[in-house]
Amino acid sequence: MIQNLLQTPIEYLKGVGPNRADVLKKELNIKSYRDLINFFPNRYIDKTGFYKINQLQRNSSEVQIVGKIVHMKMVEQKKGKRLVADFVDDTGKMELIWFRGHKWIRENLKLNVPYVIFGKTNWYNGVFSMPHPEMELVADYKKNLRTAMQPVYPSTELLLKKGITNRVIMKLMQEVLQQTGLKFSESLSPDLIEELKLISKAEALFNIHFPKNQELLAKAQFRLKFEELFFIQLQLIRKNMLHKQKIKGFNFEQIGENFNDFYQDHLPFDLTNAQKRVIKEIRGDMGSGAQMNRLLQGDVGSGKTIVALMSMLIALDNGFQACLMAPTEILSIQHYNGLKELCEEIDISIYLLTGSTKTTKRREIHEKLEAGEIDILIGTHALLEDKVKFHNLGLAVIDEQHRFGVAQRAKLWKKNHIPPHVLVMTATPIPRTLAMSLYGDLDISVIDELPPGRKPVKTVHRYDSNRLKVFAFIRDEIKKGRQVYVVYPLIQESEKMDYKDLMDGYESIAREFPDFQISIVHGQMKPADKDYEMDRFVRAETQIMVATTVIEVGVNVPNASVMIIESAERFGLSQLHQLRGRVGRGAEQSFCILMTGHKLSNDSKTRLETMTSTNDGFEIAEVDLKLRGPGDLMGTQQSGVLNLKIADIVKDNSILQSARYYATRVLKEDPNLSNEKNLVIKNAYARLVKNKTIWNYIS
């Protein structure tokens, strides 16, 4: 019964009607009673006390007063008129002022009848006034659902323009709660409610909208946040479990000659414990009979490539091919060169396929690939073309996965009759909270230590006024045989400006260092010119590389030991961290110098302090998440997943961890949610899956 009532279209609620319904749908996506109940306040006004007029302070605070209107008049002003009413209580007099809506207000206000008014006070010419107060007859005030904590709902310009004020939303909320009689079906099991000492669903929904006191409000918020995050986690963990049951993968039981030979005789350095742990996790996945779907996170330089190669060798040992897809040509060439070098001593055929591969070479690759004569194919999006047919693809590695859409990744699945195992790699550390919410359906591995012998990059912040000292430092480093990056920001809207900044910078560096060779790289260059300049720097023919953020992902130049980032305040934290990762790849001490002007916002200061105090990508990602919020961090294709109504994955981190723990426990004990105690969860979950959005199901 209650479910049917909650599905009622919003236009049928008393006080709404077709016109208001249109605005509510358009502005707030409120289409039904259920949507309205799940539209939560974003703050509360404490209305616990009443003031007397003679107690008012000149601090323009929000106050609540009981009194009567004794007189009204229209006052001419430069533009139009204002309506002024004298409002009195037994201690004094003040003015109420309206700048618009005069006719309606004059017709509806009653003289000499007690009102409760609420609003911000102003002090002017020896008189207190309150513009556009909220007003309610004392008689109505006593009758209504009343709360000392008044909810304030999110609003928009159009809502206010159409007269849908906070007060109107409160009235509608009151109406819908009365109609439902607070008979909301429970969506969490009695065990969970008991163990977590949660208040009931009905109590939570009532107190989130009309809290009786601070304590009940806190309990209501906790209950609803936990529930929202619990069902997101339930959905992700269940998806992962079903994926493993349903999607059969190739069973790689063999650890054979390629893997063992490489590991024992040709590994250029000892693996870190983190790398060993991750390879073990990947081996477990690939031998489980289910398709692997694993996200490998590791900071720049943590050795993800060697893990990817050893995973590919397992595929080869089982008679399968492997591929590695990277987002840019430069990065795929770099992977190709790196892997070719590592595999020199073992008999493996590795080929490279990119957009600029010549037609004859392309044809040769297509033929050999289909005949099974190519073991590992490395490339860009070119790998996704229909013409690229593998003989037997067993493992697909995707580098910097956030650059590829879901549809592109799905194309790789279709390259074999059974989907290949998938290993997704990223050097963009994703905070744990975000990874749990966005990639909770993937298994996650983290390489959280750097290879031995790597010295952390020393990072300093310098103001433009220190430029000469910085130039002197650059000169000393180049004389030691090192190379230097100088990076300028790129902000698309002002390409001309950026180009000018870059060219000005290039010219001043050319003037300062006439005896050194300089490369320049920016987004407006032809790919071939860009590659030529990059190549000169890689071969150490040039000592200084002046560039925009084009070099953020990719280039590996162990000899480059200094990264200068100009206008560092214009970069985001993750970008600064990525750029810093371009240096520190050799055995020498490397440096990152953040250059800025003296005017810095608080956020910029936080970013620069974070960069100078830590090299830990995960710590940096947590700060970035706090500064920018999840939507910004993940890009548009992901942020829809986190269309949260009440929880905040940054502030409610501990609730999220708890929600994941309980969701995992429930599914471990009862994978199909068929136990009687879990039926309420199962019913709520079924509605969730049907409606595809978290909050449509749980009330």
Order of alpha helices (4+ residues) and beta strands (2+ residues): alpha-alpha-alpha-beta-beta-beta-beta-alpha-beta-beta-beta-beta-alpha-beta-alpha-alpha-alpha-alpha-alpha-alpha-alpha-beta-alpha-beta-alpha-beta-alpha-beta-beta-alpha-beta-alpha-beta-beta-alpha-beta-alpha-beta-alpha-beta-beta-alpha-beta-alpha-alpha-alpha-alpha-alpha
